[in-house]
């Protein structure tokens, strides 16, 4: 059953990548905020994984 869910996740990821790519092309300054938010989330998740 998990193999059925993976293609839909790939489709959603692809669609989100296209949308964010277009948004970054239109508003290049937003890229700084997106990268900052991703790095903060990544850091928090890494700390939670390390201490739990």
PDB file of N, CA, C, O and CB in Angstrom:
ATOM      1  N   UNK A   1       0.784  -1.217   0.000  1.00  0.00           N
ATOM      2  CA  UNK A   1       0.000   0.000   0.000  1.00  0.00           C
ATOM      3  C   UNK A   1       0.826   1.283   0.000  1.00  0.00           C
ATOM      4  O   UNK A   1       0.387   2.260  -0.608  1.00  0.00           O
ATOM      5  CB  UNK A   1      -0.892  -0.002   1.172  1.00  0.00           C
ATOM      6  N   UNK A   2       2.004   1.346   0.647  1.00  0.00           N
ATOM      7  CA  UNK A   2       2.731   2.607   0.652  1.00  0.00           C
ATOM      8  C   UNK A   2       3.166   3.046  -0.744  1.00  0.00           C
ATOM      9  O   UNK A   2       3.394   4.232  -0.984  1.00  0.00           O
ATOM     10  CB  UNK A   2       3.936   2.492   1.543  1.00  0.00           C
ATOM     11  N   UNK A   3       3.282   2.077  -1.673  1.00  0.00           N
ATOM     12  CA  UNK A   3       3.708   2.438  -3.025  1.00  0.00           C
ATOM     13  C   UNK A   3       2.643   3.239  -3.754  1.00  0.00           C
ATOM     14  O   UNK A   3       2.955   3.958  -4.704  1.00  0.00           O
ATOM     15  CB  UNK A   3       4.048   1.191  -3.821  1.00  0.00           C
ATOM     16  N   UNK A   4       1.397   3.129  -3.328  1.00  0.00           N
ATOM     17  CA  UNK A   4       0.310   3.880  -3.962  1.00  0.00           C
ATOM     18  C   UNK A   4       0.381   5.358  -3.568  1.00  0.00           C
ATOM     19  O   UNK A   4       0.038   6.225  -4.372  1.00  0.00           O
ATOM     20  CB  UNK A   4      -1.064   3.283  -3.567  1.00  0.00           C
ATOM     21  N   UNK A   5       0.818   5.653  -2.350  1.00  0.00           N
ATOM     22  CA  UNK A   5       0.837   7.029  -1.861  1.00  0.00           C
ATOM     23  C   UNK A   5       2.019   7.819  -2.433  1.00  0.00           C
ATOM     24  O   UNK A   5       1.946   9.046  -2.513  1.00  0.00           O
ATOM     25  CB  UNK A   5       0.892   7.041  -0.336  1.00  0.00           C
ATOM     26  N   UNK A   6       3.092   7.154  -2.827  1.00  0.00           N
ATOM     27  CA  UNK A   6       4.288   7.865  -3.272  1.00  0.00           C
ATOM     28  C   UNK A   6       4.096   8.668  -4.555  1.00  0.00           C
ATOM     29  O   UNK A   6       4.570   9.802  -4.616  1.00  0.00           O
ATOM     30  CB  UNK A   6       5.394   6.890  -3.471  1.00  0.00           C
ATOM     31  N   UNK A   7       3.424   8.141  -5.588  1.00  0.00           N
ATOM     32  CA  UNK A   7       3.259   8.965  -6.784  1.00  0.00           C
ATOM     33  C   UNK A   7       2.461  10.240  -6.518  1.00  0.00           C
ATOM     34  O   UNK A   7       2.750  11.278  -7.113  1.00  0.00           O
ATOM     35  CB  UNK A   7       2.579   8.163  -7.868  1.00  0.00           C
ATOM     36  N   UNK A   8       1.465  10.180  -5.636  1.00  0.00           N
ATOM     37  CA  UNK A   8       0.696  11.388  -5.356  1.00  0.00           C
ATOM     38  C   UNK A   8       1.560  12.409  -4.628  1.00  0.00           C
ATOM     39  O   UNK A   8       1.409  13.610  -4.855  1.00  0.00           O
ATOM     40  CB  UNK A   8      -0.553  11.056  -4.525  1.00  0.00           C
ATOM     41  N   UNK A   9       2.464  11.960  -3.757  1.00  0.00           N
ATOM     42  CA  UNK A   9       3.383  12.885  -3.092  1.00  0.00           C
ATOM     43  C   UNK A   9       4.335  13.509  -4.103  1.00  0.00           C
ATOM     44  O   UNK A   9       4.655  14.693  -4.002  1.00  0.00           O
ATOM     45  CB  UNK A   9       4.177  12.162  -1.989  1.00  0.00           C
ATOM     46  N   UNK A  10       4.784  12.736  -5.064  1.00  0.00           N
ATOM     47  CA  UNK A  10       5.649  13.273  -6.104  1.00  0.00           C
ATOM     48  C   UNK A  10       4.931  14.296  -6.958  1.00  0.00           C
ATOM     49  O   UNK A  10       5.515  15.305  -7.353  1.00  0.00           O
ATOM     50  CB  UNK A  10       6.174  12.158  -6.974  1.00  0.00           C
ATOM     51  N   UNK A  11       3.670  14.040  -7.240  1.00  0.00           N
ATOM     52  CA  UNK A  11       2.872  14.983  -8.021  1.00  0.00           C
ATOM     53  C   UNK A  11       2.672  16.284  -7.264  1.00  0.00           C
ATOM     54  O   UNK A  11       2.814  17.368  -7.831  1.00  0.00           O
ATOM     55  CB  UNK A  11       1.518  14.372  -8.379  1.00  0.00           C
ATOM     56  N   UNK A  12       2.343  16.177  -5.981  1.00  0.00           N
ATOM     57  CA  UNK A  12       2.148  17.377  -5.157  1.00  0.00           C
ATOM     58  C   UNK A  12       3.450  18.159  -5.050  1.00  0.00           C
ATOM     59  O   UNK A  12       3.446  19.385  -5.162  1.00  0.00           O
ATOM     60  CB  UNK A  12       1.633  16.999  -3.747  1.00  0.00           C
ATOM     61  N   UNK A  13       4.561  17.467  -4.835  1.00  0.00           N
ATOM     62  CA  UNK A  13       5.853  18.131  -4.751  1.00  0.00           C
ATOM     63  C   UNK A  13       6.216  18.830  -6.051  1.00  0.00           C
ATOM     64  O   UNK A  13       6.750  19.939  -6.032  1.00  0.00           O
ATOM     65  CB  UNK A  13       6.928  17.134  -4.388  1.00  0.00           C
ATOM     66  N   UNK A  14       5.931  18.194  -7.172  1.00  0.00           N
ATOM     67  CA  UNK A  14       6.218  18.804  -8.464  1.00  0.00           C
ATOM     68  C   UNK A  14       5.384  20.049  -8.706  1.00  0.00           C
ATOM     69  O   UNK A  14       5.893  21.059  -9.192  1.00  0.00           O
ATOM     70  CB  UNK A  14       5.980  17.809  -9.572  1.00  0.00           C
ATOM     71  N   UNK A  15       4.104  19.976  -8.368  1.00  0.00           N
ATOM     72  CA  UNK A  15       3.219  21.129  -8.544  1.00  0.00           C
ATOM     73  C   UNK A  15       3.661  22.275  -7.640  1.00  0.00           C
ATOM     74  O   UNK A  15       3.708  23.425  -8.074  1.00  0.00           O
ATOM     75  CB  UNK A  15       1.750  20.743  -8.245  1.00  0.00           C
ATOM     76  N   UNK A  16       3.988  21.967  -6.381  1.00  0.00           N
ATOM     77  CA  UNK A  16       4.452  23.018  -5.467  1.00  0.00           C
ATOM     78  C   UNK A  16       5.760  23.632  -5.947  1.00  0.00           C
ATOM     79  O   UNK A  16       5.953  24.843  -5.831  1.00  0.00           O
ATOM     80  CB  UNK A  16       4.631  22.456  -4.052  1.00  0.00           C
ATOM     81  N   UNK A  17       6.659  22.815  -6.485  1.00  0.00           N
ATOM     82  CA  UNK A  17       7.926  23.340  -7.003  1.00  0.00           C
ATOM     83  C   UNK A  17       7.681  24.302  -8.162  1.00  0.00           C
ATOM     84  O   UNK A  17       8.309  25.358  -8.240  1.00  0.00           O
ATOM     85  CB  UNK A  17       8.843  22.188  -7.457  1.00  0.00           C
ATOM     86  N   UNK A  18       6.778  23.940  -9.051  1.00  0.00           N
ATOM     87  CA  UNK A  18       6.464  24.831 -10.170  1.00  0.00           C
ATOM     88  C   UNK A  18       5.871  26.145  -9.681  1.00  0.00           C
ATOM     89  O   UNK A  18       6.250  27.215 -10.157  1.00  0.00           O
ATOM     90  CB  UNK A  18       5.496  24.151 -11.138  1.00  0.00           C
ATOM     91  N   UNK A  19       4.944  26.067  -8.735  1.00  0.00           N
ATOM     92  CA  UNK A  19       4.304  27.282  -8.213  1.00  0.00           C
ATOM     93  C   UNK A  19       5.338  28.173  -7.544  1.00  0.00           C
ATOM     94  O   UNK A  19       5.385  29.375  -7.808  1.00  0.00           O
ATOM     95  CB  UNK A  19       3.179  26.926  -7.213  1.00  0.00           C
ATOM     96  N   UNK A  20       6.181  27.587  -6.666  1.00  0.00           N
ATOM     97  CA  UNK A  20       7.188  28.394  -5.978  1.00  0.00           C
ATOM     98  C   UNK A  20       8.219  28.947  -6.961  1.00  0.00           C
ATOM     99  O   UNK A  20       8.706  30.063  -6.780  1.00  0.00           O
ATOM    100  CB  UNK A  20       7.887  27.562  -4.896  1.00  0.00           C
ATOM    101  N   UNK A  21       8.557  28.180  -8.000  1.00  0.00           N
ATOM    102  CA  UNK A  21       9.489  28.676  -9.009  1.00  0.00           C
ATOM    103  C   UNK A  21       8.940  29.889  -9.738  1.00  0.00           C
ATOM    104  O   UNK A  21       9.666  30.853  -9.981  1.00  0.00           O
ATOM    105  CB  UNK A  21       9.813  27.583 -10.005  1.00  0.00           C
ATOM    106  N   UNK A  22       7.665  29.844 -10.087  1.00  0.00           N
ATOM    107  CA  UNK A  22       7.038  30.979 -10.760  1.00  0.00           C
ATOM    108  C   UNK A  22       6.970  32.180  -9.835  1.00  0.00           C
ATOM    109  O   UNK A  22       7.234  33.307 -10.255  1.00  0.00           O
ATOM    110  CB  UNK A  22       5.636  30.611 -11.249  1.00  0.00           C
ATOM    111  N   UNK A  23       6.613  31.941  -8.561  1.00  0.00           N
ATOM    112  CA  UNK A  23       6.534  33.041  -7.593  1.00  0.00           C
ATOM    113  C   UNK A  23       7.903  33.693  -7.413  1.00  0.00           C
ATOM    114  O   UNK A  23       8.000  34.917  -7.335  1.00  0.00           O
ATOM    115  CB  UNK A  23       6.002  32.533  -6.232  1.00  0.00           C
ATOM    116  N   UNK A  24       8.959  32.884  -7.347  1.00  0.00           N
ATOM    117  CA  UNK A  24      10.311  33.434  -7.174  1.00  0.00           C
ATOM    118  C   UNK A  24      10.723  34.230  -8.410  1.00  0.00           C
ATOM    119  O   UNK A  24      11.401  35.250  -8.286  1.00  0.00           O
ATOM    120  CB  UNK A  24      11.333  32.299  -6.903  1.00  0.00           C
ATOM    121  N   UNK A  25      10.329  33.783  -9.587  1.00  0.00           N
ATOM    122  CA  UNK A  25      10.647  34.545 -10.795  1.00  0.00           C
ATOM    123  C   UNK A  25       9.929  35.889 -10.808  1.00  0.00           C
ATOM    124  O   UNK A  25      10.484  36.890 -11.262  1.00  0.00           O
ATOM    125  CB  UNK A  25      10.276  33.743 -12.043  1.00  0.00           C
ATOM    126  N   UNK A  26       8.694  35.910 -10.308  1.00  0.00           N
ATOM    127  CA  UNK A  26       7.927  37.157 -10.298  1.00  0.00           C
ATOM    128  C   UNK A  26       8.399  38.073  -9.176  1.00  0.00           C
ATOM    129  O   UNK A  26       8.563  39.277  -9.373  1.00  0.00           O
ATOM    130  CB  UNK A  26       6.427  36.865 -10.148  1.00  0.00           C
ATOM    131  N   UNK A  27       8.615  37.491  -7.994  1.00  0.00           N
ATOM    132  CA  UNK A  27       9.041  38.264  -6.817  1.00  0.00           C
ATOM    133  C   UNK A  27      10.360  37.691  -6.303  1.00  0.00           C
ATOM    134  O   UNK A  27      10.339  36.889  -5.369  1.00  0.00           O
ATOM    135  CB  UNK A  27       7.944  38.235  -5.691  1.00  0.00           C
ATOM    136  N   UNK A  28      11.511  38.071  -6.874  1.00  0.00           N
ATOM    137  CA  UNK A  28      12.782  37.450  -6.474  1.00  0.00           C
ATOM    138  C   UNK A  28      13.142  37.674  -5.008  1.00  0.00           C
ATOM    139  O   UNK A  28      13.870  36.869  -4.428  1.00  0.00           O
ATOM    140  CB  UNK A  28      13.892  37.977  -7.336  1.00  0.00           C
ATOM    141  N   UNK A  29      12.652  38.739  -4.404  1.00  0.00           N
ATOM    142  CA  UNK A  29      12.995  39.023  -3.010  1.00  0.00           C
ATOM    143  C   UNK A  29      12.404  37.983  -2.060  1.00  0.00           C
ATOM    144  O   UNK A  29      12.916  37.782  -0.959  1.00  0.00           O
ATOM    145  CB  UNK A  29      12.507  40.417  -2.622  1.00  0.00           C
ATOM    146  N   UNK A  30      11.327  37.325  -2.487  1.00  0.00           N
ATOM    147  CA  UNK A  30      10.668  36.317  -1.647  1.00  0.00           C
ATOM    148  C   UNK A  30      11.582  35.114  -1.434  1.00  0.00           C
ATOM    149  O   UNK A  30      11.420  34.381  -0.458  1.00  0.00           O
ATOM    150  CB  UNK A  30       9.337  35.865  -2.284  1.00  0.00           C
ATOM    151  N   UNK A  31      12.547  34.900  -2.342  1.00  0.00           N
ATOM    152  CA  UNK A  31      13.450  33.756  -2.214  1.00  0.00           C
ATOM    153  C   UNK A  31      14.208  33.800  -0.894  1.00  0.00           C
ATOM    154  O   UNK A  31      14.422  32.760  -0.271  1.00  0.00           O
ATOM    155  CB  UNK A  31      14.437  33.721  -3.385  1.00  0.00           C
ATOM    156  N   UNK A  32      14.616  34.985  -0.460  1.00  0.00           N
ATOM    157  CA  UNK A  32      15.326  35.109   0.820  1.00  0.00           C
ATOM    158  C   UNK A  32      14.467  34.613   1.969  1.00  0.00           C
ATOM    159  O   UNK A  32      14.949  33.896   2.847  1.00  0.00           O
ATOM    160  CB  UNK A  32      15.741  36.564   1.069  1.00  0.00           C
ATOM    161  N   UNK A  33      13.195  34.992   1.967  1.00  0.00           N
ATOM    162  CA  UNK A  33      12.302  34.569   3.042  1.00  0.00           C
ATOM    163  C   UNK A  33      12.042  33.069   2.989  1.00  0.00           C
ATOM    164  O   UNK A  33      12.011  32.407   4.027  1.00  0.00           O
ATOM    165  CB  UNK A  33      10.984  35.329   2.964  1.00  0.00           C
ATOM    166  N   UNK A  34      11.853  32.525   1.781  1.00  0.00           N
ATOM    167  CA  UNK A  34      11.604  31.087   1.656  1.00  0.00           C
ATOM    168  C   UNK A  34      12.799  30.285   2.163  1.00  0.00           C
ATOM    169  O   UNK A  34      12.630  29.314   2.901  1.00  0.00           O
ATOM    170  CB  UNK A  34      11.300  30.719   0.193  1.00  0.00           C
ATOM    171  N   UNK A  35      14.001  30.688   1.771  1.00  0.00           N
ATOM    172  CA  UNK A  35      15.202  29.967   2.209  1.00  0.00           C
ATOM    173  C   UNK A  35      15.362  30.087   3.718  1.00  0.00           C
ATOM    174  O   UNK A  35      15.700  29.109   4.385  1.00  0.00           O
ATOM    175  CB  UNK A  35      16.463  30.509   1.491  1.00  0.00           C
ATOM    176  N   UNK A  36      15.122  31.281   4.264  1.00  0.00           N
ATOM    177  CA  UNK A  36      15.228  31.463   5.710  1.00  0.00           C
ATOM    178  C   UNK A  36      14.240  30.600   6.473  1.00  0.00           C
ATOM    179  O   UNK A  36      14.600  29.975   7.471  1.00  0.00           O
ATOM    180  CB  UNK A  36      15.012  32.913   6.068  1.00  0.00           C
ATOM    181  N   UNK A  37      13.010  30.561   6.015  1.00  0.00           N
ATOM    182  CA  UNK A  37      11.979  29.750   6.679  1.00  0.00           C
ATOM    183  C   UNK A  37      12.335  28.275   6.607  1.00  0.00           C
ATOM    184  O   UNK A  37      12.202  27.554   7.596  1.00  0.00           O
ATOM    185  CB  UNK A  37      10.596  29.992   6.041  1.00  0.00           C
ATOM    186  N   UNK A  38      12.788  27.818   5.442  1.00  0.00           N
ATOM    187  CA  UNK A  38      13.149  26.403   5.288  1.00  0.00           C
ATOM    188  C   UNK A  38      14.305  26.047   6.220  1.00  0.00           C
ATOM    189  O   UNK A  38      14.287  24.991   6.853  1.00  0.00           O
ATOM    190  CB  UNK A  38      13.529  26.093   3.818  1.00  0.00           C
ATOM    191  N   UNK A  39      15.314  26.923   6.309  1.00  0.00           N
ATOM    192  CA  UNK A  39      16.455  26.633   7.180  1.00  0.00           C
ATOM    193  C   UNK A  39      16.051  26.612   8.652  1.00  0.00           C
ATOM    194  O   UNK A  39      16.549  25.787   9.417  1.00  0.00           O
ATOM    195  CB  UNK A  39      17.561  27.664   6.962  1.00  0.00           C
ATOM    196  N   UNK A  40      15.161  27.503   9.052  1.00  0.00           N
ATOM    197  CA  UNK A  40      14.691  27.511  10.445  1.00  0.00           C
ATOM    198  C   UNK A  40      13.919  26.227  10.753  1.00  0.00           C
ATOM    199  O   UNK A  40      14.144  25.601  11.789  1.00  0.00           O
ATOM    200  CB  UNK A  40      13.797  28.751  10.716  1.00  0.00           C
ATOM    201  N   UNK A  41      13.017  25.837   9.864  1.00  0.00           N
ATOM    202  CA  UNK A  41      12.240  24.606  10.075  1.00  0.00           C
ATOM    203  C   UNK A  41      13.167  23.404  10.119  1.00  0.00           C
ATOM    204  O   UNK A  41      13.014  22.531  10.973  1.00  0.00           O
ATOM    205  CB  UNK A  41      11.181  24.422   8.963  1.00  0.00           C
ATOM    206  N   UNK A  42      14.134  23.351   9.199  1.00  0.00           N
ATOM    207  CA  UNK A  42      15.077  22.248   9.149  1.00  0.00           C
ATOM    208  C   UNK A  42      15.893  22.164  10.439  1.00  0.00           C
ATOM    209  O   UNK A  42      16.105  21.075  10.973  1.00  0.00           O
ATOM    210  CB  UNK A  42      16.003  22.399   7.945  1.00  0.00           C
ATOM    211  N   UNK A  43      16.342  23.298  10.929  1.00  0.00           N
ATOM    212  CA  UNK A  43      17.109  23.324  12.175  1.00  0.00           C
ATOM    213  C   UNK A  43      16.294  22.877  13.374  1.00  0.00           C
ATOM    214  O   UNK A  43      16.772  22.101  14.201  1.00  0.00           O
ATOM    215  CB  UNK A  43      17.644  24.708  12.423  1.00  0.00           C
ATOM    216  N   UNK A  44      15.058  23.366  13.470  1.00  0.00           N
ATOM    217  CA  UNK A  44      14.197  22.972  14.590  1.00  0.00           C
ATOM    218  C   UNK A  44      13.910  21.480  14.553  1.00  0.00           C
ATOM    219  O   UNK A  44      13.955  20.814  15.588  1.00  0.00           O
ATOM    220  CB  UNK A  44      12.880  23.760  14.564  1.00  0.00           C
ATOM    221  N   UNK A  45      13.615  20.949  13.372  1.00  0.00           N
ATOM    222  CA  UNK A  45      13.348  19.507  13.265  1.00  0.00           C
ATOM    223  C   UNK A  45      14.591  18.683  13.600  1.00  0.00           C
ATOM    224  O   UNK A  45      14.481  17.620  14.210  1.00  0.00           O
ATOM    225  CB  UNK A  45      12.856  19.158  11.850  1.00  0.00           C
ATOM    226  N   UNK A  46      15.768  19.162  13.208  1.00  0.00           N
ATOM    227  CA  UNK A  46      17.001  18.443  13.537  1.00  0.00           C
ATOM    228  C   UNK A  46      17.242  18.444  15.038  1.00  0.00           C
ATOM    229  O   UNK A  46      17.650  17.426  15.596  1.00  0.00           O
ATOM    230  CB  UNK A  46      18.199  19.066  12.810  1.00  0.00           C
ATOM    231  N   UNK A  47      16.997  19.575  15.702  1.00  0.00           N
ATOM    232  CA  UNK A  47      17.180  19.629  17.162  1.00  0.00           C
ATOM    233  C   UNK A  47      16.174  18.743  17.881  1.00  0.00           C
ATOM    234  O   UNK A  47      16.518  18.070  18.852  1.00  0.00           O
ATOM    235  CB  UNK A  47      17.052  21.071  17.666  1.00  0.00           C
ATOM    236  N   UNK A  48      14.938  18.743  17.409  1.00  0.00           N
ATOM    237  CA  UNK A  48      13.915  17.879  18.029  1.00  0.00           C
ATOM    238  C   UNK A  48      14.308  16.416  17.854  1.00  0.00           C
ATOM    239  O   UNK A  48      14.173  15.622  18.785  1.00  0.00           O
ATOM    240  CB  UNK A  48      12.504  18.143  17.406  1.00  0.00           C
ATOM    241  N   UNK A  49      14.795  16.053  16.664  1.00  0.00           N
ATOM    242  CA  UNK A  49      15.228  14.671  16.439  1.00  0.00           C
ATOM    243  C   UNK A  49      16.427  14.297  17.274  1.00  0.00           C
ATOM    244  O   UNK A  49      16.539  13.154  17.716  1.00  0.00           O
ATOM    245  CB  UNK A  49      15.547  14.456  14.988  1.00  0.00           C
ATOM    246  N   UNK A  50      17.319  15.229  17.498  1.00  0.00           N
ATOM    247  CA  UNK A  50      18.527  14.943  18.274  1.00  0.00           C
ATOM    248  C   UNK A  50      18.214  14.754  19.756  1.00  0.00           C
ATOM    249  O   UNK A  50      18.761  13.855  20.395  1.00  0.00           O
ATOM    250  CB  UNK A  50      19.543  16.068  18.100  1.00  0.00           C
ATOM    251  N   UNK A  51      17.342  15.591  20.301  1.00  0.00           N
ATOM    252  CA  UNK A  51      17.073  15.547  21.735  1.00  0.00           C
ATOM    253  C   UNK A  51      15.948  14.595  22.117  1.00  0.00           C
ATOM    254  O   UNK A  51      15.685  14.406  23.305  1.00  0.00           O
ATOM    255  CB  UNK A  51      16.744  16.918  22.222  1.00  0.00           C
ATOM    256  N   UNK A  52      15.283  13.998  21.148  1.00  0.00           N
ATOM    257  CA  UNK A  52      14.198  13.077  21.532  1.00  0.00           C
ATOM    258  C   UNK A  52      14.617  11.630  21.381  1.00  0.00           C
ATOM    259  O   UNK A  52      13.829  10.727  21.660  1.00  0.00           O
ATOM    260  CB  UNK A  52      12.950  13.337  20.693  1.00  0.00           C
TER     261      UNK A  52
END
